[in-house]
């Protein structure tokens, strides 16, 4: 019995030594190290109005309806804004996990818009450590009104506006995400010489997860050089995300009627204190059009 026990213990010890040596070799070679990427910092590529740091999956098509009623201060005659509405329809498509494009149309000023969004860095831990996600967005809008500037002899390029944005954000925990986005909006033609063609702004977006399917959001943009003749009220939106299967349904209040970057950053917005805010909702339905390749 003693000899058998000794042989058994010898093989057991030798096996553990070999296993430990293999683990050390794998560690030196880096084969056991993995990279974990932060996911679902936001449930949507948009916070409320603004782009979020989140991207669409490759081959995914996001059909989005943005609906905003009139101002609450319009009173009972207009059912506190329910009799009036603005709407934006859009299609966003994920070309790769790091590249998304999109188009949309808003009934206000009959604007068409398009954008391209590229993720430069992605928050991760493990073998590749990256503390933040970094993305770039560039977009264009076109005013479709027959006579957008009465009395002006305008050309096709006068109808255009552009924006560029860098999004820097971090998912601090399973519940909380914060992003900042320096933004430039340029309009080829404005209402007057005192209204600057180029607006500089900074967006702040946050998400706090309440339950598995419900989160609250805040979307605020501070403009630095708006037209001095206007009472500057920066766009502030507060909302709730509700996830239901393949849908993300969002209810929100906003002092901005505009639903693209040119509109809500450069136009006059209402006062929260005076009730000059709109109730609205965003509805997103994602379809997997092309199955992603297995790496």
ABEGO torsion letter per residue (X at the ends): XAAAAAAAAAAAAAAAAAAAAAAAAAAAAGAABBBBBBBGABABABAAABBBABBBBBGBBBBBBBBBBBBAAAEAAAGGGAABBBBBBBBBBBABAABBBBBBBBABGGBBBBBBBBBABBBBBEABBBABBBBBBBBBBBBABABABBGBBBBAAAABBBBBBBBBBBBABAABBBBBBBBBBBBABBABAABBABBBBBBBBBBBBABAABBBBBBBBBBAABBAABBBBBBBBBBBBBBBEABBBBBBBBABABABAAAAAABBBBBAAAGBBBBBBBBBBBBBABBBBBX
